[in-house]
Amino acid sequence: MKKRALLILVWTSLVMILLLALSVALKVHQQRPCSGIEISINRQDGDDFVTVENLLAWLGVINNAKEGVPIESINIHELEQQIARNPYVQKAAVYTDLKGTIHIDVVQRIPVVRVQNSLKVQWYISDDGHMMPVNPGKPANVLMACGNIPDYYIPEMCLMLP
């Protein structure tokens, strides 16, 4: 009986030490300053609606995400949500590594058709069915649909334009 109680005590102690070590490691990681930001953009069609420069500029504005800032003061979850709200972004993933680097993985939407309604308002429709604003500096080489189209797109509703 004493042997079993001792075994339970040893295992309980080991689990407690492990949990304590993990919580200390997490606290140390959260206090570590951001050592950099690495952005990976997956463009399947060659159009660059989302660029690294645009994302870096936008990150500093919305979340103070820059080098030297403690990781705990950067809201990674909100950062991911804000990037995913970009009309040109299909998917976004934001995470940190043990060195304090923030990794941002972005999948860009692929425009398949450019639409112009009877009011001369233009927008793209992506391969997943979402409307995207026309970027005047970087037009996509896609088919154009125009005429008496009842839909409309309000560019002012976009959160970020490159």
Secondary structure by P-SEA (a helix, b strand, c coil): caaaaaaaaaaaaaaaaaaaaaaaaaaaaaaccccbbbbbbbbccccccccaaaaaaaaaacccccccccccccaaaaaaaaaaacccccbbbbbccccbbbbbbbbbbbbcbbbbccccbbbbbcccccccccccccccbbbbbbcccccccccccccccc
